[in-house]
Each structure stands twice: as structure tokens, then as C-alpha cells.
Amino acid sequence: MGKFLIEKSLNIKGDVYIEGAKNSCLPILAGAILTNGKTTINKVPFLSDINIMCSLLEEIGIKIDKDEKNKTLNIDTKNIFNKELSYSLVNKIRASFLLAGALLARFGKVSIQMPGGCSIGVRPIDLHLKGFKALGADIKKEHGIIEIEAKRLVGTEIYLDFPSVGATENIILASVLAKGETIISNCATEPEIVDLIEFLNKIGAKIEGGGTETIKIKGVDTLNSCNHTIIPDRIEAGTFLTLGAATKGELNILNVNCEHLKAVISKLKEINVDIEEKDNSIKVFGKNIFKNIDIKTMPYPGFPTDMQPQFMSLMTLANGTSIINETIFENRFMHAAELGLMGADIKIEGSSAIINGVKKITGSKVKATDLRAGAALIIAGLCAEGQTEISDIYHIERGYYKIEEKLKNIGANIKRINY
């Protein structure tokens, strides 16, 4: 267990290198189950979620060599076997359920517990199961255990009632080895899905339509191995862009894909922040005064729900009143109460947060209620008078690699206390 102690740190400057995307790496690790032989994954962010997923893969006989210095995973599936996965590990991360699609495709059956993850709202797996059933699987649920089995998965047309990222990824994983063609409509278009598809095509899958609302998958009989590099983490990049704006700093964000950050960049420009885009980097120049804005979270390419808490911290210090409408998760305003302890003026009305900008906020003892809420509290702490103490930082460290070290390198006054 640990906590962060943060002192006000304005005008921070320097370079920030962005890691590979956690939300891209996790489904690709699940996809490694489908490979035959050795696979290398580069630019791996060695976060707790990644390590948990690796432990789950090792449980089923996959050999994994970690090279944290070079940010590489070498994966060997030669001795893979099928078994019910440990509840203690499955319960820790939401992405554990992505193993269901891959194991079902490879072995024809899987037994798995309901997944865990951040408590940011109801995240049902019904769309995942609907896809598996459409492909010909039988599903039984008893005492929190889901058993999925199919003699042979057969391609079909699947329409998703909502463009769920996880369901899109899981159905893709299940369909790769299915007989015939699978067409998924109204699917998610996130860059992390495109990266998963690129990985699967490298190992021999036949998938078209990544990045569009319709994905076509022609089933193949076998898959090989490959060398793949993870895309940059757009949420980490967006967090540091927001942090630079809030602290009136000057940050150079390295290893980014500007295309993936269009919605975030657009909103930062709208509040009067200067942004300088280059091929693989973005510079942000914070201002002393920035304007209020309205935000509505939407599936990609709309404004990401994973950036909503960070922008709420930013808006607490804006001129005027801002409104955030959260359309993805119904319980993603828990950070509002924590920001309130620091002097923020935020009112929650259903799925909307009304933020009245204040002249200053003050350090307090607050709690990271989830991953992105924790990032929001770091941003607030860097802007607040006095000391901010953030507890439950294990949430933060699930998604931000060496966050304390990166912040210190750009001039932030932050210290981690273990207890």
C-alpha cells in the first residue's frame, strides 16, 4: 500500500515519454493464446494489470520472458493447456474476460469467473456472450462461473447493441479460428482495436475493417507467431497534456499519435491552451487564464470517458461554469466528491456534472477511487495550495508506468510513501 504527497508545482517543464497503450497490450496478450510458437511484443508498459494478465497466461502453460529494461515480452505457447482460471487473478482486472474469446477459439471451451476492475459503473458482459452464442457456443452461468463451449465456432453476422470495446475485441478473438466469415456491425472503432487487428493479421488472421463500424473476419485454420510493437497510450498522453495545461506548464509529450488525440486536443485549444503538433510529439503551453467548456463523453472518435476526470480537475480552475455529460459509465463522478474536499464547486445532476470555476483549491486528504480519478487528483494536487495526500494509489499505478518518476523529472513536487 502507498500514498502520494504532492505540493503545488506550477510552470512545470520538460519532456514526457509516453508508454505503449495498456488497453492495447491487454487484448494482444489474450490474442497470444491463439499463436503457435514464439511471439515478441515491444513497448510493453509493465503495469500491474499487464503483470496480472501475464500471470493468467502462465497459469495455462504459456512461457513468458519479461525484459522490462527493453520493454519487451517474449511469449511461447508451445505448452499451452486449458483450465479454469484463478478467481483471485481474474477478479483483479476487467481485461481478464478477454481470455474467454481466445480460449474458446483455441480449445472449444472455457470456464471463467466474472471479471473485476475499477468500480466506475455497470459493465455487463452480455454483449460478449451474445457474440459467442451467435457463433454457436453454449453458455452456462452458475455461482459466478461462466462455462462456454462449442464443438466448432461458425462465422455469422453479429450486431452489437452498443459499440462496446471489450465485446468487439472478444468476438474478434473468438472468430479468428471460426469456420467461414463473421461480420460484426456497430462495433467499436478505438485505436486499440485497430492495433489488436494488426497483431492478429500478422499472425495469419484475415480481418478487414479495423477502425470502422463493420469488421469482417474470415476464419483460418492455424495461426503463427510474430513481432509486434504496441501503439502509444493516448490516455496517458492526454493526461499529461491536461496536466501541462492545468499547471500552466510547458511540456513536450513524446511518442504519441496525434490522430488518436484529436478530441482532447480540440478541447484544450477551445479553452485557450496552445498546442503544437509534430509527427510523433505534442507540445502543450499552459495559460494563466483558461475558459470554461462543455464536454460530452462518447465512443471513439468522440471525447473519451477515460479523460473526463482529468478535465474535471482542469475545469475547477476555469473561468465560468463548465458542464460534463458522462454517457458511457453511470458511476464515473466519484472523483467529484474528492475534488470537493479540495474546494472545488461541483454539482452532480444525474449523468451531468456542473463545475463552477473557483479561484483556488486547497490541498487535502483524498482517495483515488479508480484509475482515472486518481490521475485527476494528481492534477488537482499540483495546482492546489498546500499539501495534497492521495491514498489508494494502487489504482493510479494500474495505468501509469512510473508516474512518480515521470512527474519528478518535469519538476513536480511529489513523493510516494509506503505503509
ABEGO torsion letter per residue (X at the ends): XBBBBBBBBBGBBEBBBBBBBAAAAAAAAAAAAABBEBBBBBGBBBBAAAAAAAAAAAAAGBBBBBBAAAGBBBBBAAABBBBBBBAAAAAABAAAAAAAAAAAAAAGBBBBBBBBEBBAEBBBAAAAAAAAAAAGBBBBBBGGBBBBBBABBBBBBBBBABBBAAAAAAAAAAAAABBEBBBBBGBBABAAAAAAAAAAAAAGBBBBGBGBABBBBBBBABBBBBBBBBBBBAAAAAAAAAAAAAAGBBBBBBGBBAAAAAAAAAAAAAAGBBBBBBAABBBBBBBABBBBBBBBBBBOABBBAAAAAAAAAAAAABBEBBBBBBAABAAAAAAAAAAAAAGBBBBBBEABBBBBBBABBBBBBBBBABAAAAAAAAAAAAABBEBBBBBGAAAAAAABBGAAAAAAAAGBBBBBBBX
